[in-house]
């Protein structure tokens, strides 16, 4: 999908989620809705979900796609890189990423974004895998950051 089409789709999804998420202020319920909408509207999303940052661990939360790793090994992989950097991580080829955690061997590229709570602490990591290489770019990063900003929006 070209960037212009991708931007337009993300904008429409943002508007849809803005309405859907008005129905609850519960972050977990909002995460579940975000996963479902994005997973079914973005054809390059193979696995779409959250890992909750709890007690120094990353534990699987709401997701769509194949069975996930229940807990990610501490300080390994793309999700932990997003926690350490406190910033999004875009990986064009997961097999070239040092310490990549292969929950599903079909994953080829990945984007992870930290989700901050209202106090500025990392509450979760949003993780999207694609079964195609080099699927994510700056359009995905910017758009997903805006969408994730809805989780704690009042």
VEXVEX-807440 format. One line per field, with one value per residue (C-alpha): x, y, z; chain; residue in one letter; residue number from 1. Coordinates in pm, 1 decimal, always signed. Layout:
% residues N
px <- (X  ...)
py <- (Y  ...)
pz <- (Z  ...)
c <- (A  ...)
r <- (A  ...)
k <- (NUM  ...)
***
This chain:
% residues 154
px <- (+0.0  +145.0  +192.0  -92.1  -343.3  -202.7  -235.0  -596.0  -682.8  -521.0  -714.9  -1044.8  -951.8  -864.5  -1208.6  -1379.3  -1185.0  -1253.0  -1624.0  -1588.8  -1366.3  -1610.5  -1812.8  -1560.0  -1266.1  -1115.9  -767.2  -780.5  -1114.9  -979.2  -668.9  -888.4  -1091.3  -779.8  -633.5  -949.1  -1003.3  -641.0  -590.4  -891.3  -845.2  -469.7  -387.6  -16.0  -84.9  -18.7  -14.0  -149.3  -141.2  -25.2  +225.2  +142.5  +435.1  +374.5  +620.2  +918.5  +775.4  +605.1  +293.9  +63.4  -252.3  -526.7  -424.6  -543.3  -364.9  -184.2  -107.4  +137.8  +428.0  +275.5  +573.0  +866.6  +1214.4  +1350.1  +1559.2  +1538.8  +1357.9  +1187.9  +927.1  +1191.1  +1389.3  +1087.5  +1078.9  +1453.1  +1446.8  +1107.9  +1043.9  +902.0  +1116.7  +1070.1  +1240.9  +1245.7  +1382.5  +1321.2  +1571.7  +1849.0  +1746.4  +1980.3  +1790.6  +1466.7  +1203.7  +1031.0  +682.1  +582.0  +835.3  +613.0  +684.5  +921.2  +900.4  +777.9  +691.6  +667.2  +554.0  +555.4  +220.1  +254.1  +3.0  -109.1  +189.3  +437.3  +516.4  +523.1  +195.2  +231.0  +401.0  +195.7  +342.9  +256.7  +418.1  +389.4  +450.8  +619.2  +957.9  +986.8  +614.1  +637.5  +760.1  +716.6  +350.5  +276.8  +473.8  +302.7  -43.1  -12.0  +120.9  -189.9  -418.9  -242.3  -290.4  -660.7  -608.3  -587.4  -767.2  -1056.2)
py <- (+0.0  +338.5  +604.4  +828.7  +543.5  +428.7  +779.9  +803.3  +466.8  +554.1  +883.2  +700.8  +444.7  +725.3  +882.8  +544.5  +470.2  +815.5  +731.8  +370.1  +453.7  +711.0  +418.6  +336.3  +489.1  +148.2  +124.9  -253.5  -235.0  +45.3  -159.7  -453.5  -232.8  -73.0  -418.6  -547.2  -245.2  -212.0  -583.9  -611.6  -282.9  -289.4  -577.3  -569.7  -642.5  -1012.4  -993.8  -691.4  -655.5  -521.8  -645.0  -506.0  -373.6  -522.2  -573.6  -539.9  -792.0  -775.5  -994.1  -1049.9  -837.5  -787.2  -905.5  -1033.1  -1295.9  -1624.0  -1739.9  -1505.0  -1546.0  -1520.6  -1336.8  -1184.3  -1265.2  -965.3  -719.6  -918.1  -841.4  -546.3  -484.7  -452.4  -223.7  +10.8  +2.3  +71.1  +352.6  +485.5  +533.7  +345.9  +85.1  -1.2  -316.0  -390.1  -744.7  -907.4  -1184.4  -922.9  -768.7  -881.4  -1082.2  -1096.2  -1312.1  -1531.0  -1596.9  -1689.9  -1772.7  -1614.8  -1264.1  -1070.9  -705.9  -530.9  -201.6  -151.4  +159.8  +229.0  +328.0  +584.4  +624.2  +970.7  +983.7  +924.8  +564.8  +285.6  +100.0  -131.5  -185.7  -196.1  -453.9  -516.8  -787.2  -829.0  -1144.7  -927.5  -755.2  -377.2  -320.4  -27.7  +328.0  +679.9  +690.1  +388.1  +531.7  +871.9  +730.1  +460.2  +710.0  +922.3  +619.3  +498.1  +845.8  +759.8  +486.9  +726.1  +1021.2  +1147.4)
pz <- (+0.0  -93.2  +174.2  +58.8  +70.5  +404.0  +554.8  +439.3  +587.0  +919.6  +928.8  +876.6  +1144.2  +1387.5  +1339.6  +1380.1  +1699.2  +1839.6  +1832.2  +1947.8  +2243.0  +2383.0  +2516.9  +2790.7  +2969.2  +3053.7  +2897.7  +2848.8  +2666.9  +2449.8  +2367.6  +2263.2  +2028.2  +1880.1  +1808.7  +1645.9  +1422.0  +1309.5  +1253.8  +1027.3  +839.0  +769.2  +536.2  +617.3  +988.6  +1055.6  +1438.0  +1622.6  +1997.6  +2327.6  +2578.9  +2921.9  +3125.3  +3470.9  +3753.6  +3520.1  +3272.9  +2933.6  +2951.7  +2653.6  +2656.6  +2398.6  +2053.0  +1715.9  +1510.8  +1575.5  +1929.5  +2100.3  +2338.2  +2686.5  +2837.1  +2652.2  +2775.7  +2966.0  +2762.8  +2438.1  +2117.4  +1955.0  +2228.7  +2500.1  +2267.5  +2262.8  +2644.7  +2678.2  +2422.2  +2535.3  +2164.8  +1866.4  +1693.1  +1325.4  +1199.3  +825.8  +873.3  +1211.9  +1136.7  +1124.2  +1460.1  +1741.5  +2002.5  +1803.7  +1975.0  +1716.5  +1851.3  +1495.0  +1224.4  +957.1  +1090.5  +864.7  +981.3  +1294.1  +1458.9  +1834.4  +2019.4  +2393.1  +2543.4  +2819.5  +3101.6  +3221.1  +3460.7  +3178.1  +3273.3  +3015.5  +3057.4  +2757.2  +2424.0  +2105.5  +1868.9  +1505.4  +1293.3  +918.2  +720.1  +455.5  +488.4  +523.6  +585.5  +828.7  +795.4  +929.7  +820.5  +1040.9  +1332.4  +1329.6  +1271.8  +1536.2  +1791.7  +1735.2  +1770.3  +2085.8  +2231.6  +2252.4  +2514.3  +2810.1  +2650.8  +2864.9)
c <- (A  A  A  A  A  A  A  A  A  A  A  A  A  A  A  A  A  A  A  A  A  A  A  A  A  A  A  A  A  A  A  A  A  A  A  A  A  A  A  A  A  A  A  A  A  A  A  A  A  A  A  A  A  A  A  A  A  A  A  A  A  A  A  A  A  A  A  A  A  A  A  A  A  A  A  A  A  A  A  A  A  A  A  A  A  A  A  A  A  A  A  A  A  A  A  A  A  A  A  A  A  A  A  A  A  A  A  A  A  A  A  A  A  A  A  A  A  A  A  A  A  A  A  A  A  A  A  A  A  A  A  A  A  A  A  A  A  A  A  A  A  A  A  A  A  A  A  A  A  A  A  A  A  A)
r <- (X  X  X  X  X  X  X  X  X  X  X  X  X  X  X  X  X  X  X  X  X  X  X  X  X  X  X  X  X  X  X  X  X  X  X  X  X  X  X  X  X  X  X  X  X  X  X  X  X  X  X  X  X  X  X  X  X  X  X  X  X  X  X  X  X  X  X  X  X  X  X  X  X  X  X  X  X  X  X  X  X  X  X  X  X  X  X  X  X  X  X  X  X  X  X  X  X  X  X  X  X  X  X  X  X  X  X  X  X  X  X  X  X  X  X  X  X  X  X  X  X  X  X  X  X  X  X  X  X  X  X  X  X  X  X  X  X  X  X  X  X  X  X  X  X  X  X  X  X  X  X  X  X  X)
k <- (1  2  3  4  5  6  7  8  9  10  11  12  13  14  15  16  17  18  19  20  21  22  23  24  25  26  27  28  29  30  31  32  33  34  35  36  37  38  39  40  41  42  43  44  45  46  47  48  49  50  51  52  53  54  55  56  57  58  59  60  61  62  63  64  65  66  67  68  69  70  71  72  73  74  75  76  77  78  79  80  81  82  83  84  85  86  87  88  89  90  91  92  93  94  95  96  97  98  99  100  101  102  103  104  105  106  107  108  109  110  111  112  113  114  115  116  117  118  119  120  121  122  123  124  125  126  127  128  129  130  131  132  133  134  135  136  137  138  139  140  141  142  143  144  145  146  147  148  149  150  151  152  153  154)
***
